[in-house]
Amino acid sequence: YIQRITYQTSEGIQKYLVFEVKRTTEDPDLPKELIVKFTQSYSEEAHLVCAQNNMAPKLFSVSNLPGGWMMIVMDKLPVDAQPLYSIPMYERLQYKQAIQAAVGVLHSHGLVH
């Protein structure tokens, strides 16, 4: 999907191999800004189920790389989205029902036990 990119990291994702990228080629099938994530453990099926239920950004590609790594290309999260780790522990309780619902969706698809 991506031949040439420019990237920037934000403070919240610097310690992870997650990059905000801007597409530099014209491609009507891709948004101008994307997220590229590098990982050694990933469930494409779980991501697709979550995306279909508006619980994850749209997934564009999963590529296997040497050394057991994968490159995940997905839509950029909305500006107001916050990773759970960045929210103080005492404020996380308000998300309990949404998290339980997400786990329920994944459970109904046999993706978690």
N, C-alpha and C positions, 0 to 999 in steps of 0.2 A: 504493500500500500504506500509506503513512504520511501521516497528515494533520497530526498534531501530535506533536512529539518534544521530549525534553530530551536534551541531550548533554553528554558530558565527553570530554576527550582525555587520553590517557595520555602520559607523557614520550616513549615510544618512537615514537609516531606523530604528534607535534605538527608535524614538518616536512613531513608529507604531508597531503593532503586526505582523511584517513580519520578517521571519527568513530565512537565507541561511542555508540549511542543506546538509549534506553529508550522503548518504545511506551507511549503514554498513552491509547490507545483499546483497547477490547476487540476482539480479532480472534483466533479460535481457530486460524487458519492460520499465524499468525506467533508466533515466540517473543517473550518480553518484552524481551530485549536483542538488538540487531542491530548490524551494522557497515554504515555508509554510506560509500562511497568515491566521490570525484569525480575523473575522469581524462579525458584526451583520446585515449588509446590503450588499447584493451581488446579481448580476444577472449572473447566470451561462449561460443563453442563450446569453446575450450580450458578455460575455467572449468568448464563442464558435464562435460566428459570427466574432468577432475581430480576433481570432486566425486563422480562415479560410481565412481571408483577410490579413494575416501577420501583424496584428496590435497589437497582444498580444501573449504571450508565450503559448505553448501547455498546455492544462489543463488536469491533470491526475485524480483528484477527488475533490468532494465537499461533505463534511460530516457535518450533523447536529449534534450539540453538545448541552448539557444541557444549560439552561439559554438563549436560543435564539441565541447562537453563532454558527458560521460555521467555519470549517477548510477547506481551499482551498490549494490544492497541485498542483503546476504548474512547468513547466520547468524554469530553471534559465535564466534570461535575458542575452543578449550578454554583454561582458565586457564593451563595449563603450556606452551602454544604460544609459541614464540619466533621472530621473524623472523630469517632467516639473517644479516642485516646486524648484528644485536645480539650475535651469537656471535663471540668472538675467533677470529681467523684460524686459530690453531694448534688450535682445537677443531673446526673445520669438517670435517676429514677424516673423522670418524666418520659424516658424513651423505652421503658420496660415493656409496655404493651406492644409497641411497634417491633421490638426485637423478638418478643415471643411470637408475634404473627409471622415474622420472617422465618424463624426457626420452624414454625408449623408448615409453611409453604415448602421449605426444603425437606422436611420430614415426609410430607405427603408425596414427594417425588422420589423418596428413598435415598436422599442425598446426605442425611444425617440420621443418627440413631437416637 
